[in-house]
Amino acid sequence: MPHTHEVVNQVPPPYGHDVAEDPAMLAAVRRAGAVWALSEVHELGRLAGTPEAAEWGRLANENEPVLRTHDRYGHRVDEVEFHPAWHQLMGIAVEHGLHAAPWRDTRPGAHTARAAKFYVWSQVEAGHGCPISMTYAAVPALRANPELAARLEPLLASPVYEFGLREPHGKRGLIAGMSMTEKQGGSDVRANSTVALPAGDGTYHLTGHKWFTSAPMSDVFLTLAQAPGGLSCFLLPRVLPDGTRNALRIQRLKDKLGNRSNASAELEYEEAVGWLVGEEGRGVRTIIEMVNMTRLDCTLGAAAGMRVAAQRAVQHATYRKAFGTELIHQPLMRNVLADLALESEAATTVALRLAEATDRSLAGEAEESAFRRLALAVTKYWVCKRGPAHAAEALECLGGNGYVEESGMPRIYREAPLVSIWEGSGNVAALDALRAMARSPESVEAFFAELGAAAGADRHLDAAVADLRKQLGDQAELEYRTRRVVEAMAVALQASLLVRYAEPAVADAFCVSRLGGDRGAAFGTLPPGVDTEALISRAAPVPA
């Protein structure tokens, strides 16, 4: 055998570590009073760091869902087939309560604990997080119909994943989906043309076409349709109480850029049977809390993507040699790695702060509710917007090795744009922040109160907050300037949290580079004097 095939200077696989060994995430869980969950988080983290889990993620993406519209005899079945790896991922997520379990958990910080586990497990594979997130988010909307909630919520919160089309009450656990978007409206759901007519028995018959339906293999869906009283929210099961299939016809699965393990579909309702959730004409108000919960998961998903991308880059640079030494010892690469780690930690910290705000809001804290209303829209816009650039830079740290599928980096890169589009793309999220400020002035006060908790600790932050007040006070062309204003709000919030909770080296680097302007446009342009060792070490994988 010629020596040309001797393998040297290749990096070992990125396995064998505890994904939950994440200082920013663990500190946030403790602050939220969810110390009780740390053993569960680490248990999931150790599993997430195994070669087996990585293989499930690979197989689920390389063996995409397949639509079966009819059986061999010509009967309409509308079923979606998945690779066993998908079901393995889903089963573990449900078993560990990443879906609706927190709604039945009275322990302090239950939603933060769930957010931490969602963040950890999403680093294995992001696609299956969609139906998990939909199930989590469906519960508060479903509660607008107490009778339905009483019957279905225990099944949605069950720790049992049971795939297959059966009448919901005959299953041990349920998964929920969402079906709102139509081709003529997109994010403008009030333009929806699906019609819902009362059937006279307490149900409605829905007819229309949904352009995007998340997780079409789910057991139940929340959807919007035009009832006699206006746009309304409905619950549609795949299988009716008498055991027959509801008239939800899957026309095709979408051929997407990323998120390929997960099925997204076009659905046709042919007088499908649904139950009203909330009042007629109040569909948007009813379903808005579902949107808010999925926006939280978008932010968590973006943070998870940044974390795994930064870790992969650090792990590669630790072992890969070039020009006489390991990449991680070379000054310019250290700048890049430190910058990626810094962005990742800021995203993680703010995402978990929003999960804590969810806990405190549900506990009745009015100021936290006001803060969450605005901060969620602001953060969803910015953190999700940062994901694609971060993924591209992390991929580049691996060079050509990162550009091939076997590295796993292309999947991270393709996945990154989704969460910025899902539940309202950039403009929608930014304008929602503007709407929140106009309709709920108390949210602005709560937001600035959060920033004020770090007042006097960093001159760059103090200057940024003062400038932000000026920007919000200037109403001229405010809608035109919305992205700039919301970006400034998001970065100031991240800085405030890091100043209060992160290591000084992290907070100082973030404030001087993101607020002080001492950096370029690309990652890897941090100023001299930044403690790159402190930043990189916090992103390095810790052996399990």
N, C-alpha and C positions, 0 to 999 in steps of 0.2 A: 504494500500500500504506500503510495507516494506521501511524503510528509506535507504535501500541500493541503491535506485534509485534516491535519492536526488542529483541534479547536482550542484556541487561546483567546484571552482578552474578551470573553463573552460574560455577560452578567447573569448571575443565578436567578431563578424564577422569583418573583415578588410574593412569596408565600411564607407561611410559618410565623406570622406575627399576629398580635392582637389588634384588630382594627379599632377597637374601642379605646386603645391606649393613646388617647388624644387629649392633651392637657386643656385646651379651650373648651371642648365638649364636656369633659368630666367636671370642670369647674362650674360650668353653667348648670349642670344637673344638681350639683351640691347647693348652689345658690337658690335654686327653685324648691329646695326642701325634699328632693326625691332621692336622697341617699339610699333609701330602701331598694331602689332599682339598680344600683351599680353592679351587683353580682349578676343580675340578668343581662345588663348591657355588656359586661365583659364576656359572659357565656356566649352571647351572640357574636361579639367581636372576635373571639377565638375561632368560632366556626367560619366567620366571614373571611378569615385569613388563611383558610386551608386550600390546598390544591383541589379538593373535591368541590368546594363552593365555586371556585374559579371555573372549573369544568362545567358545572351547571350553567353558569352565565354564558360560556362560549356556546354550548350546545343549544341553549334556548334561542340564541341569536342566529346561529347558522342553520337551524331547522325551524323556519318561520311558520306561523299559523297558516292553516289551510282551511278555506271555506268549503263546506259541503252543503249545497242548497237543497239537494234531493237525495233520497236513498235509492237503492238499486231498483226499486219498484216504481219510482216516479213520484213518491210522496214528498211533499215539501217538508224539510227538516230544519234548515237554517242552523246548522251546527258548525262550530269552529274547532278544529283539531289542533292540539298542541303537543309538542315533544314532552316526554316525561320529565325532562329537566325543568321545564316551566312549572309543572305541578310541584316539583320538589321545592323550588324557590317560593312558590305561593304557600305551600303547606307550612314551611318554616316561618314565613312572615306572619301568617295567621296564628300559628301556635304561640308565637312570642308576643301577640297582641298588637301588631303594628297597624291593624285595621281599626275596628270600632271599639275595641276593649276598653279604652280610657273612659268611654261614656258610662261604663258600669263600675268604674273603679273610684272609690271615695278617698283613696290615699292622697296625701299632699303631693302636688307636682306630677299627677298622673299623665297629663298631656305632655309635659316636658320629658318625662321618662319615655313615653311613646315616641316623641320626636327624636330623642337620642338614638333609640333603636332603629327607627326609620332611616336616620342619617347613616348609621353604621351598616345596616344591611343593604342600603341602596348602593354602597360602594362595590358590592358584588355584581349587581346587575340592576340597571335602572328601569327597564321596561315593565317589569311586573309591579313596580311601585304605583303604576297608574290605577289598576283596579283596587289595590290596597288603599290608596289615597281616596278614591271615589267612595269606598265603603265607609271610611272614617268620616268623610265630609257629608255623607248622606243623612246621618243621624239627626243633626240639629234642624235640617230642613224637614225631615219626616215628622218631627215632633209638632209641626203645625197641624197635623191630623193625629190627635192623641190616640184614637182607636187603632189606626194603622201602626203607630209607633209602639203601642203596648204589645201588639202581636208580633211585629217584625224585629224590633230592636234587640231582644234577647238573641235572636238568630243571627243578626248582623254582628253582634258582639261576641258570639260564640268562638272559642279557640279551635274550632274544627273546620278544616277546609274540605269541602265535599263537592267536587266538580261533577257536572252533569245536569241535564235538564229534567227537573222534577218539580212538582208543586211545592212552593216554598215551605209550607208548613210540614211537609214530609221529609225535609232535610234537617241535618244537625247544625248546619251553618250556612250563611248566605253571603254572597258578594254583590255589591251594588255598582251600577254604572250611571252615566249621565249622558243625556241626549238632547242637546239644545240647539246647536249650530245648524243653520240652513244655508243653502248655496246663495240665496239672494240677499242674505243679511250678514253672515259672518258674526262678528262680535256685536252687531246691532240686533240683539235678540228680539227687540220689539217689532222688527220687520218680519218675524216668523209668520208663515202662512198656514202651518198645520192647524186643522180645525178639530175642535172637541165638542161633540154634541151630547147632551144628556140622554141616557138610554131609558130613563124612567124607573130604574131599579137601584139608583144610588151610584151607578157607574157612568162613564162617558165612553163614547166611541171616537177614536182619534184617527184622522186620515191626513197623511202628509208625508213629506220626504225630509229626512235628516241627513245633512251633508257630512257631519262628523259625529259618530257615536263612540264614546270611549268604552272600551272593554265590552264588546257586543255579546260575549259569552256569559255575562253576568246574569244573576237570578232575577234581579229587579232593576228598574231604571227610574230615575227622575227625569222628567222631560217638560218642555213648555209647549203650550198650544193655545190657540185662540178659542176660548169658550164664549158663550153668549155675553158674559159679563166682562170680557176682555182677556188679555194674556194671563194664563193661569198655569199652575204647576200640577203635575200629575205623577202618580206612581203606576208604572206598567210592569207586571211580571212577565217573564218569558212563558211560564206555564200557568194556566188559569186554575181556579179552585177545583174545577171538575176534571182536571188532568189533561185537558186538551191544550194544544199549542196556541198561544196568543198570536195575533196576526201581525207580528214584527218580522218583516221580510228583509233579510240581509242581501243587498244587491251586489256588493263587492267589498273587498278589503282594500284599504288604502295602501299604495306602494310608497312608503315613507323614506325620508332621508336617513333617519335613525329610529330608535325605539322599535326596532324591527321584531323583537321577541313578542311584543304586545300587538294585539289586533285592534285596529281602528276601522270603522266600517261606515258605509252608507246604508241607512235603514229606511224601508218604506212601511208606513203604517196603513193597513187596509182595514179600517174600522177596528183598530186594536182597542182592547178593553183597558181602561185606566180608572184610577180612583183619585179624586181631587185631594190635593194637599194644600191646606190653607184656604183662603177665600178666592172666589172668581175675581179676576182682574188684578190680583196681587201676586202674580207669578214671580216677577223679578224680586220683589221684597221677600217672598218665601224662600227662594233659592239662593239669595245673596249670601247667606251664612255658609252654604255649601261652597260657594265660590271663594269665600274668605278662607275656609279651611284648606281648600286645594291650593290657594295662593301661598299659604304657609308651607305646604309640602313642596311647591315649586321652589321656594327659597331654600328649604332643606335639601332638596335634590341638587340644586346648583352648588350649594356648599359641599355636599358629598362628592360631587364630581370634581370640584377643585381640590378637595383633600386627597382623593385617590390619585389624581393627576400629579399633584405636588410630591406625594410620597413616591410614586413611580419614578419621577425625575430625580429625586434625591437618591433613591436606591440605585438607579442606573449610574449616576455620577460617582457614587461611593466605590463602585467596582471597576468601572470602565477607565482604562488608561489611554492617554493621548499626549504626545509630545513629552514623554518621559515621566509622567506622574498621573495619578487618578484625577479625573475631571473635577472632583469635589474640592481639590486643593488649588485649583486655578482661579485667580481672582475674578475674572469676568464671569465664569460659570457660577461662582459663589454669589455674585450679584444677582444673577438670574434666579437661582434657586431660592435665595433669601426673599426676593420680591414675590415669587410665586407662593412661598410659604406665608408671607405677610398677608397677601390677598386672601388666601384660604382661611387663615385664622380670623380675619375680620368678618368674612362671610359666615363662618361657623358661629362666632360670638353673637352676631346680630340675629341670626336665624333662631338660635336657642333662646335669646331674649324674647323674641316674639312668641315662642312656645310658652315661656313663663307668663307672658302677658295674657295668653289664652287661659291658662290655669287661673290666674288672678281675676280676669274678667268674668269667667264663669262662676267664681266665688263671690261675685257681687261688687267688686271694686270698680267704682264708676270711672275713676281717673285712668285705671288700666284699660278699661274698655275704650275710652276716648283715645288714649295713646295708641292702642292696637289698631283702631280704625284707620288712622293716618299712617302710622309707621309700617303697617303691613303693605299698603299700596306703594309707599316710597321704596321700601326695601325690596319688594318683589320686582319693581322696575330695575333697580340698580344691580343687585346681586346677580339676578338672572342675566342681565345684559353683559356682565363681566365674564360669564362662564366661557363663551366661545373663544375669546382672546386668550384667556388663561389656558384652556385646553390646547390651543394651537402652540403656545409657547412651551408648554410642558412636553408635548409631542416632539417638538424640535430639539429638546434637550437629549432625546434618544437618537437624534439624527435619522439616518435611513432606517435603522432598526425600529424606530417609532412609527415609520410610515407603513409598515407591513402589518397585516391583520394579526399575526401571531403575537405581537407585543401587547395587544389589547388597547393600545392608544387610539387607533382610528375609531373604535367603538365609543370611547369617551368623547372624542372630538365630534362625531356625528350626533351624539346624544345632547351635547351642550346647548344647541339653539332651541330645543323643544320647550324648556321651561320658561323661556322668554316669550314664547308664543302662546303656550297653554294658559288658559284662564285670563286672556287679555294680553295682547302683544304690547310692546313698549309704549306706544302712544295711549293705548287704553288704560294701562296701569298708571301712567303719569297723569293723565287727565282725571282719573279717579281720585288721585291724591289732591288735585286741585278742587274737585267737587267736594271732597271730604272737608277741606278747609273752609269752603264757602258755606256748606250746610251745617257743619258742626264746629263752630269756633272753639269749643272746649277742647277739640282734638289738637288744635294748634297750641293752646296753652299747655296741654299735657305733654306734647312733643318737646316744647322748649323747657318744660320742667325736667324732662329726662336729660336734655343737653346740659341744663344748669347744674345737675348733680356733679358735673366735672369742672365747674367754673373755677378759674384760677390755677388749674393744674398744668396747663400748657398754653403758651401764648398763641400758638398757631390755631388751636381750637377756639380760644376766646375771640380771636380776630374773625374766624370763620363764622361763628355764631352771630357776631355783630353784623357782619356782611349779609348773612342770611336774613336777618330781620329787615335790613334795608331792601333786599330783593323782594321780600314778601310785601313790604310796604309800598312798593312801586307797582301800581296796577296797569301801567301802560304796556300794552301788548303782552299781558301776562300769559295768555294761552299760547302765544307764539314762543315764549321763553320757558314753557313749562318743563321741558327736559332739563334745561340748565338748572332751574330752581330745584327740581326733585333730586337731581344728582347731588347738588350741594347739600340738600337735607340728608340724603342717605349717607354720604361720606362723613358728614358731621356726626351723625348718630353712631356710626361705626367707631369713629375716633373717640367719642365720649365714652362708649362702653370699654374700649381698649385702655383708655387712660384710667378708668376706674378698676378694671378687673384683670388686665393682662400684665405680663412681665414688663418692667420699664423699658427694656430694649425693644419690645414689640410696639408699645404705645409710642415711644419716641420716634421710631422709624416710620410708623404710619403717619403721624402728625407732620413730621418734617417733609415727607415725600408727597403725601396726598393733600395736605392742607397748606404746607409751606411752599409747595411748588418746586421743590428741589429735586426734580427728576424729569426724565424725558417722557415721550409718549409711549414707548414700548416698555415691557417688563425687562428688568435687568439694568435699570438706570437709576438705582438708588444712589444717594450722595455718599461721599467718603465719610467715614466715621460711624456708619451703621454697624451694629454688632451682628454681622452675618452669621457667626457661629451660633449665637443664641437663637436666631430665627430658623436656621436650617435644622438644628438639633430637635426643634419642636415638631418638625415635619418628618423626621426619620422614623422608619418602621421600628417598633419595639418587639423583639422576639417573644412569642407566646410562652 
